[in-house]
Amino acid sequence: MFHGKTILITGASSGIGAATARLLAEAGANLVLAARRADRLEEVKASLPEAADRIAIHVGDVADPQFSEASVKTALEAFGGLDGAFNNAGTLGDMGPVPEMSLDTWNQVMATNLNAAFLAAKHQIPALRARGGGAIVFTSSFVGHTIGLPGMAAYAAAKAGLIGLTQVLAVEHGAEGIRVNALLPGGTKTEMAGEDPAFHDYVAGLHALKRMAEPEEVARAAQFLLSDAGSFVTGSAMLCDGGNSITKA
């Protein structure tokens, strides 16, 4: 399904990004794995020895205004083009009520979660257009879409903003064969969720399935949106949330 296709994944050093890299590598994709931690990216690559010659690494921070242009350049130089992107990197930032939140915290969360998405689209779309089309997926969240959680105003605002960006990009570029979707995971067992069992139990209770997702479960949804199996899906805010959005008890 992905043979001959090149996919860029940000936040690829762990969690959902790394899980998606494994799925796409097994499906035959060329991959550009991007994140801040070079050692962790190398570990992901080393875990996929059969795909080593189809994996390029780009080290950088998505909040850096130069990151997106440079990561697309890596795809062009390594594999001759770009067919899809999973813009998955994100941050919670320092949590707290708005009256006590610093402008620096707000700006940091926006830079990583929303500004980076704008810059990603700005540089990825011309590369996809040159290939005759492709797919972009942004990792949004149920937070700010179906639920508000205390202390997460900056995160919620940024992730909600991704959905608006997704919708406009889908309309602007659909005729070019470029699909753009937002993926909204529920609570997932990643580094961002920490390791506190009590917190995990609390988060699990927010979901109809009464558990958190494994990264691979969310990765399969990302794979669908990036693949031809999702060829008529664009502009969506696709929930992969274990029933979080319908659970009130």
C-alpha positions as CSV (number, residue, x, y, z in Angstrom):
1,M,0.0,0.0,0.0
2,F,2.9,2.4,0.7
3,H,5.5,0.9,-1.6
4,G,7.3,3.8,-3.4
5,K,5.6,6.4,-1.2
6,T,7.6,8.7,1.1
7,I,6.0,9.8,4.4
8,L,7.4,12.3,6.9
9,I,6.6,11.7,10.6
10,T,7.3,14.3,13.3
11,G,7.4,13.3,16.9
12,A,8.8,10.0,15.5
13,S,11.1,9.2,18.4
14,S,8.5,7.7,20.7
15,G,4.8,7.0,21.3
16,I,2.3,7.3,18.5
17,G,5.0,8.6,16.0
18,A,7.3,5.7,16.6
19,A,4.4,3.2,16.4
20,T,3.3,4.8,13.1
21,A,6.8,4.5,11.7
22,R,6.8,0.8,12.4
23,L,3.5,0.2,10.7
24,L,4.4,2.3,7.6
25,A,7.9,0.7,7.4
26,E,6.2,-2.8,7.4
27,A,3.9,-1.5,4.7
28,G,6.9,-0.6,2.4
29,A,7.0,3.2,2.9
30,N,10.1,5.4,2.6
31,L,10.2,7.3,5.9
32,V,11.6,10.6,7.1
33,L,11.6,10.3,10.9
34,A,11.9,13.7,12.6
35,A,12.2,14.7,16.3
36,R,14.5,16.5,18.7
37,R,16.3,13.4,20.1
38,A,18.8,11.9,17.7
39,D,19.5,8.9,19.8
40,R,15.9,7.9,20.1
41,L,15.4,8.3,16.4
42,E,18.4,6.0,15.8
43,E,16.8,3.5,18.2
44,V,13.6,3.5,16.2
45,K,15.5,3.1,12.9
46,A,17.6,0.3,14.5
47,S,14.4,-1.5,15.5
48,L,13.5,-1.7,11.8
49,P,16.6,-3.3,10.2
50,E,14.7,-4.6,7.1
51,A,13.7,-1.0,6.3
52,A,17.0,0.7,7.2
53,D,17.7,1.8,3.6
54,R,14.2,3.4,3.4
55,I,14.6,5.5,6.5
56,A,16.1,9.0,6.7
57,I,16.5,10.9,10.0
58,H,15.9,14.6,10.5
59,V,16.8,16.1,13.9
60,G,15.2,19.3,15.0
61,D,12.4,21.0,16.9
62,V,9.1,21.6,15.2
63,A,8.9,25.0,17.0
64,D,11.9,26.2,15.1
65,P,10.7,28.2,12.1
66,Q,13.3,26.5,9.9
67,F,12.3,22.9,10.8
68,S,9.5,22.2,8.3
69,E,11.3,23.5,5.3
70,A,14.4,21.5,6.3
71,S,12.5,18.3,7.0
72,V,10.8,18.5,3.6
73,K,14.2,19.1,2.0
74,T,15.4,15.9,3.7
75,A,12.6,14.0,2.0
76,L,13.4,15.4,-1.4
77,E,17.1,14.7,-1.1
78,A,16.8,11.2,0.3
79,F,13.8,9.9,-1.7
80,G,13.0,12.4,-4.5
81,G,9.7,13.6,-3.2
82,L,7.0,13.6,-0.5
83,D,3.7,11.8,-0.6
84,G,2.4,12.2,2.9
85,A,3.1,13.7,6.3
86,F,2.0,12.8,9.9
87,N,2.5,16.0,11.9
88,N,2.4,14.4,15.3
89,A,4.8,16.3,17.5
90,G,3.2,18.2,20.4
91,T,3.5,19.4,23.9
92,L,1.3,19.9,26.9
93,G,3.3,22.8,28.3
94,D,3.1,23.9,31.9
95,M,-0.5,23.4,33.0
96,G,-2.5,25.8,35.2
97,P,-5.4,28.2,35.2
98,V,-5.3,31.0,32.6
99,P,-4.9,33.9,35.2
100,E,-1.8,32.2,36.4
101,M,-0.4,31.2,33.0
102,S,2.6,33.1,31.7
103,L,2.6,34.4,28.1
104,D,5.8,32.4,27.6
105,T,4.0,29.2,28.4
106,W,1.1,30.1,26.0
107,N,3.5,31.0,23.2
108,Q,5.5,27.8,23.7
109,V,2.5,25.6,23.4
110,M,1.2,27.5,20.4
111,A,4.6,27.4,18.7
112,T,4.9,23.6,19.0
113,N,1.2,22.6,18.5
114,L,-0.2,25.2,16.1
115,N,2.4,27.5,14.6
116,A,4.4,24.4,13.6
117,A,1.3,23.0,11.8
118,F,1.0,26.1,9.8
119,L,4.7,25.9,8.8
120,A,4.3,22.2,8.0
121,A,1.5,22.9,5.6
122,K,3.3,25.8,4.1
123,H,6.2,23.6,3.0
124,Q,4.6,20.2,2.7
125,I,1.8,21.2,0.4
126,P,4.0,22.3,-2.5
127,A,6.0,19.1,-2.3
128,L,2.7,17.0,-2.3
129,R,1.5,19.1,-5.3
130,A,4.6,18.2,-7.2
131,R,3.8,14.5,-6.7
132,G,0.2,15.0,-8.0
133,G,-1.4,14.8,-4.5
134,G,-1.0,13.2,-1.1
135,A,-2.2,13.3,2.5
136,I,-1.5,15.3,5.6
137,V,-2.5,14.3,9.0
138,F,-2.3,16.5,12.1
139,T,-2.5,15.1,15.6
140,S,-5.2,17.1,17.4
141,S,-7.0,16.0,20.6
142,F,-10.3,15.4,22.2
143,V,-9.2,18.1,24.6
144,G,-10.6,21.4,23.3
145,H,-13.0,19.5,20.9
146,T,-15.4,17.4,23.0
147,I,-14.2,18.1,26.5
148,G,-12.4,20.8,28.5
149,L,-9.9,19.8,31.2
150,P,-8.8,22.2,33.9
151,G,-5.3,23.7,33.4
152,M,-5.1,22.9,29.7
153,A,-6.3,26.1,28.1
154,A,-3.3,26.6,25.9
155,Y,-3.2,23.0,24.8
156,A,-6.9,22.9,24.1
157,A,-6.8,26.2,22.1
158,A,-3.9,25.0,20.0
159,K,-5.4,21.5,19.3
160,A,-8.8,23.1,18.5
161,G,-7.0,25.5,16.1
162,L,-5.6,22.5,14.3
163,I,-9.1,21.4,13.4
164,G,-9.9,24.7,11.8
165,L,-6.6,24.7,9.9
166,T,-7.4,21.2,8.7
167,Q,-10.8,22.2,7.4
168,V,-9.5,25.2,5.4
169,L,-6.5,23.3,4.0
170,A,-8.8,20.5,2.9
171,V,-11.0,22.9,1.0
172,E,-8.2,24.9,-0.5
173,H,-6.3,21.9,-1.8
174,G,-8.8,19.1,-2.3
175,A,-9.0,19.7,-6.1
176,E,-5.2,19.1,-6.2
177,G,-5.6,15.6,-4.8
178,I,-4.3,16.7,-1.4
179,R,-6.3,15.3,1.6
180,V,-5.9,16.9,5.0
181,N,-7.3,15.4,8.2
182,A,-7.0,15.8,12.0
183,L,-6.6,12.7,14.1
184,L,-8.0,13.0,17.7
185,P,-6.6,10.3,20.0
186,G,-8.0,9.6,23.4
187,G,-5.7,9.0,26.4
188,T,-2.8,7.0,25.1
189,K,0.1,5.3,26.9
190,T,2.9,7.6,25.8
191,E,5.6,9.6,27.6
192,M,3.3,12.6,27.6
193,A,0.9,10.6,29.8
194,G,3.6,9.9,32.4
195,E,3.8,6.8,34.5
196,D,1.5,7.5,37.5
197,P,-0.9,4.5,37.8
198,A,-3.5,6.6,39.6
199,F,-3.5,9.2,36.8
200,H,-3.8,6.4,34.2
201,D,-6.7,5.0,36.1
202,Y,-8.4,8.4,36.1
203,V,-7.8,8.9,32.4
204,A,-9.0,5.3,31.6
205,G,-12.3,6.1,33.4
206,L,-13.0,9.0,31.0
207,H,-13.4,6.5,28.1
208,A,-16.3,4.1,27.3
209,L,-13.7,1.3,26.9
210,K,-12.4,2.1,30.4
211,R,-8.8,1.9,29.3
212,M,-6.1,4.0,27.6
213,A,-5.0,3.3,24.1
214,E,-1.8,1.6,23.1
215,P,0.2,3.8,20.7
216,E,-0.2,1.1,18.0
217,E,-4.0,1.5,18.1
218,V,-3.8,5.2,17.3
219,A,-1.1,4.6,14.7
220,R,-3.4,2.3,12.8
221,A,-5.9,5.2,12.5
222,A,-3.0,7.5,11.2
223,Q,-2.1,4.8,8.7
224,F,-5.6,4.7,7.4
225,L,-5.8,8.5,6.9
226,L,-2.4,8.5,5.1
227,S,-3.3,5.6,2.9
228,D,-5.4,5.1,-0.2
229,A,-7.9,3.3,2.0
230,G,-8.9,6.8,3.2
231,S,-9.1,8.2,-0.3
232,F,-12.5,9.9,0.2
233,V,-11.8,11.2,3.7
234,T,-10.7,14.9,4.0
235,G,-11.3,17.8,6.3
236,S,-12.3,15.5,9.1
237,A,-11.7,15.5,12.8
238,M,-11.4,11.8,13.2
239,L,-11.9,10.6,16.8
240,C,-9.8,7.6,17.9
241,D,-10.8,8.1,21.5
242,G,-12.1,4.9,23.0
243,G,-15.5,6.5,23.4
244,N,-14.2,9.4,25.4
245,S,-16.4,11.9,23.6
246,I,-19.6,10.1,24.5
247,T,-18.8,9.3,28.1
248,K,-20.3,11.5,30.8
249,A,-19.9,9.1,33.8
